Amino acid sequence: MDEGDGLLSILIPAYRAEATIAGAITRALAADTERLGFAKEIVVCDDGSDDRTHAIASQIDDARVRVVKHDTHRGAGAAVRTALEVALGGWCVLHDLALDCDPADLPVLLAAARQGAEVVYGSRFLSDPRPPGMSTASYVANRVLSITANLLYGITLTDEATCLKLFRTDLLRSLEPTAVGLGLHAELAAKLGQRKIKVIEVPIAYTPHADRKLRWRDGVAAMWILVKNRTRS
């Protein structure tokens, strides 16, 4: 096992998240990754928030938590890239602040990694094809983007925009993501498909604490990224 393989870096992009950041970090710290042999660190990137997000995250007294900061708001994708640059783990999980996905499900993803998977997505739709409480707009957007990615790249994702994505860190870095916003999900699906990298999906729970509705312009941007990357392949 290479140095760092037993460390999981949980990457959390945060913007104007003073109401949720402490809870998100606390839940990530509580996830029982250790029983599968993974110590963990949480890397929070405050994406230029103008509230108390950075102060609250920085006040958490745990050596496993590190906080980095953008001086200006650059987008969720940019925040993930900044967190990825300083991650120490051999594995990274992308975990956003939508509280509908619980890091308590991380052991399910890590078990698949232990069995040889390089990329594991936690799918909300494997647990229930129509997750209760998910808004119709979010459901339709997720289904359309997943189906489009599958058709364009010959993959079989059920949840392209899942909030829990696990990667070998060196693989994620090699994808060289450039998307600055929520289009990061689409870009990762496209690049994985182009490189014929198998994505294992495992079921995760969905609890609609605060269903983040995909704005139409986010959906259009994600669709454009899928199409653009396909024309370049």
C-alpha positions as CSV (number, residue, x, y, z in Angstrom):
1,M,0.0,0.0,0.0
2,D,1.4,3.4,-1.0
3,E,1.9,6.1,1.6
4,G,-1.3,8.0,2.1
5,D,-3.6,5.1,0.8
6,G,-4.9,4.7,4.3
7,L,-5.9,8.4,4.6
8,L,-9.1,9.8,3.2
9,S,-9.3,13.5,2.4
10,I,-12.9,14.8,2.6
11,L,-13.1,17.9,0.4
12,I,-15.8,20.4,1.3
13,P,-16.3,23.6,-0.8
14,A,-18.2,26.2,1.2
15,Y,-19.8,29.5,0.3
16,R,-22.0,31.5,2.6
17,A,-22.4,28.4,4.7
18,E,-22.4,29.8,8.2
19,A,-25.6,28.0,9.0
20,T,-24.5,24.5,7.9
21,I,-20.7,24.3,7.9
22,A,-20.2,23.3,11.5
23,G,-22.8,20.5,11.2
24,A,-21.3,19.3,7.9
25,I,-17.8,19.1,9.4
26,T,-19.1,17.4,12.6
27,R,-20.9,14.7,10.6
28,A,-17.9,14.1,8.4
29,L,-15.7,13.7,11.5
30,A,-18.2,11.2,12.9
31,A,-18.2,9.0,9.8
32,D,-16.7,5.6,10.8
33,T,-14.1,5.3,8.1
34,E,-11.6,3.9,10.5
35,R,-13.2,0.5,10.7
36,L,-12.3,0.0,7.0
37,G,-8.7,1.2,7.6
38,F,-9.0,4.8,6.5
39,A,-8.0,7.7,8.8
40,K,-9.4,10.9,7.6
41,E,-8.8,14.6,7.2
42,I,-11.4,17.3,6.3
43,V,-10.3,20.0,4.0
44,V,-12.7,22.9,3.8
45,C,-12.3,25.6,1.1
46,D,-14.1,28.8,2.0
47,D,-14.9,30.2,-1.4
48,G,-14.7,33.9,-0.6
49,S,-17.7,34.0,1.7
50,D,-18.8,37.3,3.2
51,D,-20.3,35.8,6.3
52,R,-18.9,33.8,9.2
53,T,-18.2,30.5,7.2
54,H,-14.4,30.8,7.5
55,A,-14.5,31.8,11.2
56,I,-16.8,29.0,12.2
57,A,-14.9,26.3,10.3
58,S,-11.6,27.6,11.7
59,Q,-12.8,27.5,15.3
60,I,-13.4,23.7,15.2
61,D,-10.8,22.3,17.5
62,D,-9.7,19.1,15.7
63,A,-6.3,18.5,14.1
64,R,-8.1,16.6,11.3
65,V,-9.7,19.7,10.0
66,R,-7.9,22.1,7.8
67,V,-9.4,25.3,6.3
68,V,-8.2,27.2,3.2
69,K,-9.7,30.3,1.8
70,H,-10.3,32.1,-1.5
71,D,-10.1,35.9,-1.3
72,T,-13.0,36.2,-3.8
73,H,-15.9,33.9,-4.8
74,R,-14.8,31.7,-7.6
75,G,-17.3,28.8,-7.7
76,A,-17.7,25.4,-6.2
77,G,-15.5,23.7,-8.8
78,A,-12.7,26.1,-8.1
79,A,-13.0,25.5,-4.4
80,V,-12.8,21.7,-4.9
81,R,-9.6,22.2,-7.0
82,T,-8.0,24.3,-4.2
83,A,-8.9,21.7,-1.6
84,L,-7.6,19.0,-3.8
85,E,-4.2,20.8,-4.2
86,V,-3.5,20.5,-0.5
87,A,-5.1,17.1,0.2
88,L,-2.8,14.6,1.8
89,G,-4.8,11.4,1.4
90,G,-4.4,8.7,-1.2
91,W,-8.2,8.9,-1.6
92,C,-10.5,11.9,-1.9
93,V,-14.2,12.3,-1.5
94,L,-16.1,15.2,-2.9
95,H,-18.7,16.2,-0.3
96,D,-20.7,19.4,-0.7
97,L,-22.9,21.1,1.9
98,A,-26.3,19.8,0.7
99,L,-27.3,18.0,3.8
100,D,-29.4,15.5,1.9
101,C,-26.4,13.1,1.7
102,D,-24.9,11.8,4.9
103,P,-21.2,11.1,5.3
104,A,-22.2,8.2,7.5
105,D,-22.6,6.4,4.1
106,L,-18.9,6.8,3.4
107,P,-18.0,3.3,4.6
108,V,-20.2,1.9,1.8
109,L,-18.1,3.7,-0.8
110,L,-14.8,2.8,0.9
111,A,-15.8,-0.9,1.0
112,A,-16.1,-0.8,-2.8
113,A,-12.6,0.9,-3.0
114,R,-11.2,-1.9,-0.9
115,Q,-12.5,-4.3,-3.5
116,G,-10.5,-2.6,-6.2
117,A,-12.7,0.3,-7.5
118,E,-10.8,3.5,-8.4
119,V,-14.0,5.7,-8.5
120,V,-17.1,5.1,-6.5
121,Y,-20.3,7.2,-6.6
122,G,-22.9,7.1,-4.0
123,S,-26.3,7.0,-5.8
124,R,-29.4,8.4,-4.4
125,F,-31.4,6.7,-7.1
126,L,-30.2,3.1,-6.3
127,S,-31.8,3.4,-2.9
128,D,-35.1,4.7,-4.4
129,P,-35.7,5.4,-8.1
130,R,-37.8,8.4,-7.0
131,P,-36.3,9.7,-3.7
132,P,-39.1,11.0,-1.4
133,G,-38.8,14.7,-0.8
134,M,-36.7,15.5,-3.8
135,S,-38.3,18.4,-5.8
136,T,-39.6,17.6,-9.3
137,A,-37.2,20.1,-10.8
138,S,-34.1,18.6,-9.1
139,Y,-35.3,15.1,-10.0
140,V,-35.8,15.9,-13.7
141,A,-32.5,17.8,-13.9
142,N,-30.6,14.9,-12.3
143,R,-32.2,12.3,-14.6
144,V,-31.7,14.4,-17.8
145,L,-28.0,15.0,-17.0
146,S,-27.3,11.4,-16.1
147,I,-29.0,10.1,-19.2
148,T,-27.2,12.6,-21.4
149,A,-23.8,11.7,-19.9
150,N,-24.6,8.0,-20.5
151,L,-25.6,8.5,-24.1
152,L,-22.6,10.7,-25.0
153,Y,-20.0,8.6,-23.2
154,G,-21.2,5.1,-23.1
155,I,-21.4,5.0,-19.3
156,T,-24.1,3.8,-16.9
157,L,-24.5,6.4,-14.2
158,T,-27.7,6.7,-12.3
159,D,-26.6,9.8,-10.3
160,E,-24.2,12.0,-12.2
161,A,-24.5,14.9,-9.7
162,T,-24.3,12.9,-6.5
163,C,-23.0,14.7,-3.4
164,L,-20.7,11.8,-2.5
165,K,-17.9,11.0,-5.0
166,L,-14.9,8.9,-4.1
167,F,-11.7,8.9,-6.2
168,R,-8.1,7.8,-5.9
169,T,-6.4,11.2,-5.4
170,D,-3.9,10.7,-8.1
171,L,-6.6,9.8,-10.6
172,L,-8.7,12.8,-9.7
173,R,-5.7,15.1,-10.1
174,S,-4.9,13.5,-13.5
175,L,-8.4,14.4,-14.8
176,E,-7.3,18.1,-14.4
177,P,-10.8,19.5,-13.9
178,T,-11.3,23.1,-15.0
179,A,-15.0,23.8,-14.3
180,V,-15.4,26.6,-11.8
181,G,-19.0,26.0,-10.8
182,L,-21.4,23.1,-10.4
183,G,-20.5,22.0,-13.9
184,L,-17.7,20.1,-12.2
185,H,-20.0,17.1,-11.9
186,A,-20.6,17.0,-15.6
187,E,-16.9,17.5,-16.4
188,L,-15.8,14.6,-14.2
189,A,-18.4,12.3,-15.8
190,A,-17.3,13.3,-19.3
191,K,-13.6,12.8,-18.5
192,L,-14.1,9.5,-16.8
193,G,-16.1,8.4,-19.8
194,Q,-13.5,9.5,-22.3
195,R,-10.8,7.5,-20.5
196,K,-13.1,4.5,-20.1
197,I,-12.6,4.5,-16.3
198,K,-15.2,2.4,-14.6
199,V,-17.4,4.1,-12.0
200,I,-18.9,1.8,-9.4
201,E,-22.1,3.1,-7.9
202,V,-23.4,2.1,-4.5
203,P,-26.7,3.1,-2.8
204,I,-26.8,5.9,-0.3
205,A,-29.5,7.4,1.7
206,Y,-31.3,10.6,0.8
207,T,-32.8,12.9,3.3
208,P,-34.2,16.2,2.0
209,H,-33.0,18.6,4.8
210,A,-32.6,21.4,2.3
211,D,-33.2,20.2,-1.3
212,R,-30.9,22.4,-3.4
213,K,-32.8,23.1,-6.6
214,L,-30.6,23.2,-9.7
215,R,-31.0,26.5,-11.4
216,W,-31.8,26.3,-15.1
217,R,-28.6,28.1,-16.0
218,D,-26.6,25.5,-13.9
219,G,-28.4,22.7,-15.9
220,V,-27.6,24.4,-19.2
221,A,-24.0,24.9,-18.2
222,A,-23.6,21.3,-17.2
223,M,-25.3,20.1,-20.5
224,W,-22.9,22.3,-22.5
225,I,-19.9,20.8,-20.7
226,L,-21.0,17.3,-21.5
227,V,-21.5,18.2,-25.2
228,K,-18.3,20.3,-25.4
229,N,-16.1,17.5,-24.0
230,R,-17.7,15.0,-26.3
231,T,-16.8,17.0,-29.4
232,R,-13.2,17.2,-28.2
233,S,-12.8,13.5,-27.6
